[in-house]
Amino acid sequence: MMVWTCCKCIAKYTSRSHLSLHLLSHSSDADEIKQELSCEQCGCSLDFHSALYTKDVYHCADCEQVFLDKFVLELHLKIEHKDNMFPKSHWFVCKMCGHRLFMRLSDLRRHMQDYHCEFHFDVESCAVSRLQDITFPCEECKELCVLSKYCIKHQDCSKAMSTPAPSSESVCIKHSNLIPKCHSCQKCEESFDNCNNLWSHMFIKHENSDFVCNLCPSHSKVLVRYVHSAVRHMKKHHKLQLSIPKAHNYFRKKTVIHVNKKVNYKCPDCSAILLSYGGFTSHLDIHSGEKDHCCHICKKVFLRYRNLVCHIKAVHEKVRDHQCSVCGKAFADITNMKVHMRIHTGEKKYVCETCGASFVQWGSLNQHNLVHTAVNVVCSYCGNTYKNPKSLESHIRYAHTIRQKSICDVCGKEFKMKKRLKEHMAVHTTDRPFVCDMCPSAFKLKKHLQQHYKVHLKKD
């Protein structure tokens, strides 16, 4: 079979005309289709790009390309015809190792942090929209390779050139010389010769304990609670790759529970149950107290980068892209809008296993579950008892705390909350900033506009 191959990438076609069209994508002037006998990229005749293949070739059903490798065809379909296989998906590749595709940006971020200690990188350069974005020239012979920086002949080089974070005993010997007793157990009198044995011992023999990093300075000791957070901290701050598989396996088996004959993971610090171990370790970060992402405007810190992005968008940029079609309320995050929509649809997906009561939000179910517990919380000031800790907290705030009242500067009216004072100030102004999109009606308060929208819904 005659196949025409592009001299700039790995694209192959069954006709010279399709190759000519493809070559224009590599040209700076692709406005007009130029019918020439020579290739503008390499100067050779287009016939020079042809070759006779007697072995099997794989055809793409959606375009005219052919492939000599079934794996490359599968990648081509995933990336360039993703709407057929994975609608609304986005692909990313790690530019440092070049051999993994990621469907979610969060997975790429976790990979960059865990494997390369990179917490800030150019996301746009990692985006994949065509097969050429994951094609790299071999580091040794410059032959084009898909999802690899080394061709088949030089695959051994990839192993030799990889530079994992150091974990050798020589590094730990330097630690011992610089930091006295850095390999001594923080809960007993045992001592070890390296960090691997120390942390494996502490996580297994002294489970359910909090530890501090044994290599951080005494004035800035970092609290370490979980196995994966210890590995991540060592790699990020000390460039040391911890190898503690026994501790990983012990912690994983300890947190496993079976729900409907399926393996799930129970959080040791709250009632959350996670379906996957990856989601479980991600959830544990909520309890770890680690917050690496800081807002450059208000200096507020966040556990995850996506939370920082949402914070800047919602708080500082005041962007509300997602609007409820029923009442007009706007949200910065689509998840919050979907939860809000349950108010209008009447969906109550969270059901109490004890009494069968159903709720719109998980937080409401969590608060309701306190009704079924026999433990009451007691006010230390007056002895009143409450089943809900939030009720006790509210009681102390309003009954036993001297609070500064919010007073209107115009009429002198007092309010318990600043929010109520802010709403009251609309009485003293003629401005009506909230205008209905369907009629000329305008309102002083946003909640009145939202209530007004229901009038139009009834008419429809």
Disulfide bonds with the S-S distance in Angstrom:
none
